[in-house]
């Protein structure tokens, strides 16, 4: 189980992040592909402290 690197809470949720101007929205459980088509970007948000973690994984 993942835990937050900032507050060590186990309340982590995988999300996608949509931005518009100065606002952003989280969408639960989706994945985005980087423009290079060589990495999958996985985003997690801590429901306890709000820390956002980004992970890139190679895929082919």
Secondary structure, DSSP 8 states (H G I E B T S, - for coil): ----TTT--S-EEEEEEEEETTEEEEEET--EE-TTSSEEEEEEEETTT--EEEEEEE--
